[in-house]
Amino acid sequence: MTPTVQLASDLIRLRSVTPEDAGCMPLMIERLEKIGFETTWLRRGDTDNFWAVRNGKDEGPLFAFAGHTDVVPTGPEENWQHPPFEPVIEDGYLYGRGAADMKGSLAAMVVACEEFVAAHPDHKGRIAFLITSDEEGPAHNGTVKVVEWLEEQGERIDCCLVGEPSSTERVGDVIKNGRRGSLGLELTVFGVQGHVAYPHLAENPIHTLAPALAELAAEEWDNGNDFFPATSFQVSNINGGTGATNVIPGEVKVVCNWRFSTETTAEQLEARARKILDKHGLKYEADFKLSGQPFLTAEGPLVEAAQKAIHAVTGEATQLSTAGGTSDGRFIAPTGAQVVELGPVNATIHKVDECVKAEDLDTLKSMYREILERLLA
């Protein structure tokens, strides 16, 4: 078993269901401090975080690896082919919760740094780790709090590599160089409860909402751009009624979400949505929640280094993409940092029998080291 696969297995054994770290961070910190990293623990609320940095001898960029030790719940463990926190290699695949998302990446980061520092003990610039145990959960006390702390210290990340599982068919075939923004809406529309046989004495909020909801769903919010698809709107939940067949409900609750491009702002989306709701004369309460702004690293030293590193390791080109959900990159990019996401194949993330090709973790480690070589050697 290679050092990367061994460390990934050691991390998988630790039951770090969000927001628990379960000892993953001490395991990483012990390895990092042995090669000259200085660590700051940043416990916030129910969340463990750490910032570790190693200084080189010359001026240069601050390059940070970012990631999370927490994993999503397993679901019924009896549905797993192997116990989710007992890592097993079978037919070349490493099985276990977090193998792909993202303990495999964490192991690759640490081992890549160990190899790089051994080869370049006086590297230029600085290498850092920004690690949280609150990425899979609400993300209120994790990376966002570390970024706030860094700003208070006057610290600024130049380049950040997030280890999210970005690959689709083979490791390194896709780099996420941006993400769409996410705007949520919790909408309550009010009516008048009554008997279905006497509709003139009631007001059905489901009926009044329906045309407005149809218009929201049909709206063309923007056309996207060269880097982002058009903004999308989706209804994820509708709840109304008492459960009885003969009662007109007094209110209906709807949960919606926009995934939006850099062509549109959250403020513009809210204003346009309210205009549609008002046009239909609804009596409503609307709670808009922005969970992340869109970000884009279109070009620059980090994207170039990642592309060249992948080609050097695999001999193949990579694709830039902004597809998928949100990541903690949304908290780091607004500081001015270049941000990319590069990690294992994402086919089994959050699923039963999560797994990753064991050899892919060593390939990923080599890519991470090659990026360090290009930026800091």
C-alpha positions as CSV (number, residue, x, y, z in Angstrom):
1,M,0.0,0.0,0.0
2,T,1.4,3.4,-1.0
3,P,1.8,6.2,1.5
4,T,-1.1,8.1,0.0
5,V,-3.5,5.2,0.0
6,Q,-2.4,4.3,3.6
7,L,-3.1,7.8,4.8
8,A,-6.4,7.9,3.0
9,S,-7.3,4.6,4.7
10,D,-6.3,5.9,8.1
11,L,-8.5,8.9,7.6
12,I,-11.5,6.8,6.4
13,R,-11.3,4.8,9.6
14,L,-12.2,7.9,11.6
15,R,-16.0,8.4,11.8
16,S,-16.0,12.1,11.0
17,V,-19.7,12.6,10.1
18,T,-20.3,16.3,9.8
19,P,-19.4,18.4,11.9
20,E,-17.3,15.9,13.8
21,D,-13.6,15.7,12.9
22,A,-13.0,12.5,15.0
23,G,-9.2,12.9,15.0
24,C,-8.6,13.4,11.3
25,M,-7.0,16.9,11.9
26,P,-4.5,15.7,14.5
27,L,-3.4,13.0,12.2
28,M,-2.8,15.5,9.4
29,I,-1.2,18.1,11.7
30,E,1.3,15.6,13.1
31,R,2.6,14.8,9.6
32,L,2.7,18.5,8.5
33,E,4.5,19.7,11.6
34,K,7.2,17.2,11.0
35,I,8.0,19.0,7.8
36,G,8.0,22.5,9.2
37,F,4.4,23.6,9.2
38,E,3.2,25.9,12.0
39,T,-0.4,25.2,13.0
40,T,-3.2,27.4,14.4
41,W,-6.3,25.6,15.8
42,L,-9.5,27.6,15.1
43,R,-12.4,26.0,16.9
44,R,-15.6,27.8,16.0
45,G,-18.9,26.7,17.6
46,D,-19.3,23.0,17.0
47,T,-16.6,23.0,14.3
48,D,-12.9,22.2,14.2
49,N,-10.7,24.1,11.8
50,F,-7.0,24.5,11.4
51,W,-4.6,26.8,9.4
52,A,-1.1,25.5,8.9
53,V,1.6,27.3,7.0
54,R,5.2,26.6,6.0
55,N,7.5,29.5,5.1
56,G,10.0,29.3,2.3
57,K,13.2,31.4,2.2
58,D,12.2,33.8,-0.6
59,E,9.3,36.0,-1.5
60,G,6.6,34.3,-3.5
61,P,2.9,33.4,-3.5
62,L,1.0,32.0,-0.6
63,F,-0.4,28.7,-2.0
64,A,-3.1,27.0,0.1
65,F,-4.6,23.5,0.0
66,A,-8.2,23.7,1.2
67,G,-10.4,20.8,2.2
68,H,-12.7,19.2,4.7
69,T,-12.4,16.2,7.0
70,D,-16.2,15.8,7.5
71,V,-18.3,13.3,5.5
72,V,-22.0,12.9,4.9
73,P,-24.0,10.3,6.9
74,T,-23.7,6.8,5.5
75,G,-27.4,5.8,5.5
76,P,-28.2,2.3,6.6
77,E,-24.8,0.7,7.0
78,E,-26.2,-2.8,6.3
79,N,-26.7,-1.6,2.7
80,W,-22.9,-1.2,2.2
81,Q,-20.9,-3.9,0.6
82,H,-18.2,-3.2,3.2
83,P,-18.6,-1.3,6.5
84,P,-18.2,2.4,5.5
85,F,-15.5,3.2,8.1
86,E,-13.5,0.1,7.6
87,P,-11.5,0.8,4.4
88,V,-11.0,-2.1,2.0
89,I,-9.2,-2.4,-1.3
90,E,-11.1,-4.6,-3.7
91,D,-10.4,-5.0,-7.5
92,G,-8.2,-1.9,-7.3
93,Y,-10.8,0.3,-5.6
94,L,-10.5,1.8,-2.1
95,Y,-14.0,1.6,-0.5
96,G,-15.1,3.8,2.4
97,R,-17.1,6.9,3.3
98,G,-14.9,9.8,2.3
99,A,-12.7,7.9,-0.1
100,A,-13.6,10.3,-2.9
101,D,-15.1,13.2,-0.9
102,M,-12.6,14.1,0.2
103,K,-10.2,12.1,2.5
104,G,-8.4,10.8,-0.6
105,S,-7.6,14.3,-1.6
106,L,-6.4,15.2,1.9
107,A,-4.0,12.3,1.9
108,A,-2.7,13.3,-1.6
109,M,-2.2,16.8,-0.4
110,V,-0.2,15.8,2.7
111,V,2.0,13.3,0.9
112,A,2.6,15.7,-2.0
113,C,3.8,18.3,0.5
114,E,6.1,15.7,2.2
115,E,7.7,14.8,-1.1
116,F,8.0,18.4,-2.3
117,V,9.5,19.7,0.9
118,A,12.0,16.8,1.0
119,A,13.1,17.9,-2.5
120,H,12.9,21.6,-1.9
121,P,13.4,22.4,1.8
122,D,14.1,26.1,0.8
123,H,11.2,26.5,-1.6
124,K,10.0,30.0,-2.4
125,G,6.8,31.4,-1.1
126,R,4.6,29.7,1.4
127,I,2.5,26.6,1.5
128,A,-0.6,26.5,3.7
129,F,-3.5,24.2,4.6
130,L,-7.0,25.5,5.4
131,I,-9.0,22.5,6.7
132,T,-12.5,22.4,8.2
133,S,-15.0,19.8,9.6
134,D,-18.0,21.8,8.4
135,E,-18.3,21.6,4.7
136,E,-20.9,18.9,4.3
137,G,-23.2,20.6,6.9
138,P,-24.4,24.2,7.2
139,A,-20.9,25.6,6.6
140,H,-21.5,28.3,9.1
141,N,-18.5,27.7,11.4
142,G,-15.9,26.3,8.9
143,T,-14.0,27.9,6.0
144,V,-16.0,31.1,6.2
145,K,-14.8,31.6,9.8
146,V,-11.2,30.8,8.9
147,V,-11.3,33.3,6.0
148,E,-12.6,36.0,8.4
149,W,-9.7,35.2,10.8
150,L,-7.1,35.4,8.0
151,E,-8.5,38.8,7.0
152,E,-8.2,39.9,10.6
153,Q,-4.5,38.8,10.6
154,G,-3.9,40.7,7.4
155,E,-3.2,37.4,5.6
156,R,-4.1,36.9,2.0
157,I,-4.1,33.7,-0.1
158,D,-2.8,34.1,-3.6
159,C,-3.6,30.6,-5.0
160,C,-5.9,28.0,-3.5
161,L,-6.4,24.4,-4.6
162,V,-9.6,22.8,-3.2
163,G,-9.6,19.0,-3.2
164,E,-13.2,18.5,-4.1
165,P,-13.8,15.5,-6.4
166,S,-13.9,17.4,-9.7
167,S,-13.1,14.5,-12.2
168,T,-15.7,12.7,-14.2
169,E,-14.2,9.8,-16.1
170,R,-10.6,9.8,-15.2
171,V,-8.7,11.7,-12.5
172,G,-7.7,15.2,-13.8
173,D,-10.0,15.3,-16.8
174,V,-11.9,18.2,-15.3
175,I,-10.8,21.2,-13.2
176,K,-13.4,23.4,-11.6
177,N,-12.2,26.9,-12.1
178,G,-15.4,28.5,-10.8
179,R,-18.9,27.8,-9.4
180,R,-22.3,29.2,-9.9
181,G,-23.9,31.2,-7.1
182,S,-26.7,29.8,-5.0
183,L,-29.8,31.8,-3.9
184,G,-32.5,30.2,-1.9
185,L,-36.1,31.3,-1.3
186,E,-38.5,30.2,1.4
187,L,-41.9,31.5,0.3
188,T,-45.1,31.4,2.2
189,V,-48.3,32.4,0.4
190,F,-51.4,33.1,2.5
191,G,-55.0,32.5,1.8
192,V,-58.2,31.8,3.7
193,Q,-59.0,28.4,5.0
194,G,-62.4,27.0,4.4
195,H,-64.7,24.2,3.2
196,V,-64.1,22.9,-0.3
197,A,-67.8,23.0,-0.9
198,Y,-67.9,26.8,-0.2
199,P,-64.9,28.2,-2.1
200,H,-66.5,31.6,-2.2
201,L,-66.0,31.8,1.5
202,A,-62.3,30.9,1.3
203,E,-59.2,31.7,-0.7
204,N,-57.0,28.9,-1.9
205,P,-53.3,30.0,-1.8
206,I,-52.3,27.0,-4.0
207,H,-54.5,28.3,-6.8
208,T,-53.3,31.9,-6.4
209,L,-49.6,30.8,-6.3
210,A,-49.8,28.5,-9.3
211,P,-49.7,31.1,-12.1
212,A,-46.9,33.0,-10.4
213,L,-44.9,29.8,-9.9
214,A,-45.3,28.9,-13.5
215,E,-44.0,32.3,-14.5
216,L,-41.0,32.0,-12.2
217,A,-40.2,28.6,-13.7
218,A,-40.6,29.9,-17.3
219,E,-38.6,33.1,-16.7
220,E,-35.3,33.5,-18.7
221,W,-33.1,35.0,-16.0
222,D,-30.0,35.3,-18.2
223,N,-28.2,33.6,-21.1
224,G,-25.0,32.7,-19.2
225,N,-21.7,33.4,-20.8
226,D,-18.5,31.7,-22.1
227,F,-17.9,30.2,-18.6
228,F,-21.3,29.7,-17.1
229,P,-24.6,28.2,-18.3
230,A,-27.8,30.2,-18.0
231,T,-29.1,30.8,-14.6
232,S,-31.6,28.1,-13.5
233,F,-34.6,28.2,-11.2
234,Q,-35.9,25.1,-9.5
235,V,-38.7,24.4,-7.0
236,S,-37.5,21.8,-4.5
237,N,-40.4,21.7,-2.0
238,I,-44.1,22.5,-1.9
239,N,-46.2,21.9,1.3
240,G,-49.8,22.9,1.8
241,G,-53.0,21.5,3.1
242,T,-54.3,19.8,6.2
243,G,-54.3,16.3,4.8
244,A,-58.1,16.4,4.6
245,T,-59.8,16.3,1.2
246,N,-62.5,18.7,2.2
247,V,-60.4,21.6,3.5
248,I,-59.1,24.5,1.5
249,P,-55.7,25.3,3.0
250,G,-54.9,28.6,4.6
251,E,-51.3,28.8,3.4
252,V,-48.8,27.1,1.2
253,K,-45.0,26.9,1.6
254,V,-42.5,26.7,-1.2
255,V,-38.8,26.3,-1.2
256,C,-36.9,27.4,-4.4
257,N,-33.4,27.8,-5.6
258,W,-31.5,29.8,-8.2
259,R,-28.1,28.6,-9.4
260,F,-26.8,31.8,-11.1
261,S,-24.0,32.9,-13.3
262,T,-21.9,36.0,-13.1
263,E,-24.3,37.7,-15.6
264,T,-26.8,38.2,-12.8
265,T,-26.6,39.3,-9.1
266,A,-28.5,37.9,-6.2
267,E,-30.1,41.3,-5.7
268,Q,-31.4,41.4,-9.3
269,L,-32.8,37.9,-8.9
270,E,-34.7,38.9,-5.7
271,A,-36.0,42.1,-7.2
272,R,-37.3,40.3,-10.4
273,A,-38.9,37.5,-8.3
274,R,-40.7,39.9,-6.0
275,K,-42.0,41.8,-9.1
276,I,-43.5,38.6,-10.4
277,L,-45.0,37.7,-7.1
278,D,-46.4,41.2,-6.6
279,K,-47.9,41.2,-10.2
280,H,-50.0,38.2,-9.2
281,G,-51.4,40.0,-6.2
282,L,-50.2,37.4,-3.7
283,K,-50.2,37.8,0.0
284,Y,-46.8,36.4,0.9
285,E,-43.7,36.4,3.0
286,A,-40.4,35.7,1.2
287,D,-37.1,34.9,2.8
288,F,-34.2,35.0,0.4
289,K,-31.0,33.4,1.5
290,L,-27.7,33.8,-0.4
291,S,-25.4,30.8,0.3
292,G,-22.7,31.6,-2.2
293,Q,-21.7,34.2,-4.8
294,P,-20.5,32.9,-8.2
295,F,-16.8,32.9,-8.7
296,L,-14.4,32.4,-11.6
297,T,-10.7,32.0,-12.1
298,A,-10.6,32.3,-15.8
299,E,-6.8,32.3,-16.3
300,G,-3.6,33.0,-14.4
301,P,-0.7,31.1,-12.8
302,L,-2.8,28.6,-10.9
303,V,-5.0,27.5,-13.8
304,E,-1.9,27.3,-16.0
305,A,0.1,25.3,-13.4
306,A,-2.8,22.9,-12.9
307,Q,-3.3,22.3,-16.6
308,K,0.4,21.7,-17.2
309,A,0.7,19.5,-14.2
310,I,-2.1,17.2,-15.3
311,H,-0.6,16.9,-18.7
312,A,2.8,16.2,-17.3
313,V,1.5,13.4,-15.1
314,T,-1.1,11.8,-17.4
315,G,-0.2,13.1,-20.9
316,E,-3.7,14.3,-21.4
317,A,-5.5,17.6,-21.5
318,T,-8.0,18.8,-19.0
319,Q,-11.3,20.6,-19.3
320,L,-12.2,23.7,-17.3
321,S,-15.7,23.7,-15.9
322,T,-18.0,25.7,-13.6
323,A,-20.7,23.0,-13.4
324,G,-22.0,21.3,-10.2
325,G,-23.0,22.6,-6.8
326,T,-21.3,24.9,-4.4
327,S,-18.0,24.4,-2.6
328,D,-16.0,26.2,0.1
329,G,-14.2,27.9,-2.8
330,R,-17.1,30.4,-2.6
331,F,-15.7,31.8,0.7
332,I,-12.1,32.0,-0.5
333,A,-12.5,33.5,-4.0
334,P,-14.0,36.8,-2.9
335,T,-10.7,37.6,-1.0
336,G,-9.0,37.9,-4.4
337,A,-7.5,34.4,-4.4
338,Q,-7.2,32.3,-7.6
339,V,-9.2,29.2,-6.8
340,V,-9.4,25.9,-8.6
341,E,-10.8,22.5,-7.6
342,L,-9.0,19.3,-8.5
343,G,-9.8,15.9,-7.0
344,P,-10.8,12.3,-7.7
345,V,-13.6,11.0,-9.9
346,N,-16.9,12.0,-8.4
347,A,-19.1,9.0,-9.6
348,T,-19.7,7.6,-6.1
349,I,-19.7,10.7,-3.8
350,H,-22.4,10.6,-1.1
351,K,-23.5,7.2,-2.3
352,V,-23.5,3.8,-0.6
353,D,-20.2,2.0,-1.3
354,E,-18.3,5.2,-2.0
355,C,-15.0,4.3,-3.6
356,V,-12.1,5.6,-5.7
357,K,-9.4,3.8,-7.7
358,A,-6.5,3.4,-5.3
359,E,-4.0,4.3,-8.1
360,D,-5.9,7.5,-8.8
361,L,-4.9,8.8,-5.4
362,D,-1.3,8.4,-6.2
363,T,-1.9,10.1,-9.6
364,L,-3.6,12.9,-7.8
365,K,-0.7,13.2,-5.4
366,S,1.7,13.5,-8.3
367,M,-0.5,16.2,-9.8
368,Y,-0.5,18.2,-6.6
369,R,3.3,17.9,-6.3
370,E,3.7,19.0,-9.9
371,I,1.6,22.1,-9.2
372,L,3.8,22.9,-6.2
373,E,6.9,22.4,-8.4
374,R,5.6,24.8,-11.0
375,L,4.6,27.5,-8.5
376,L,7.1,27.3,-5.7
377,A,10.2,25.4,-6.7
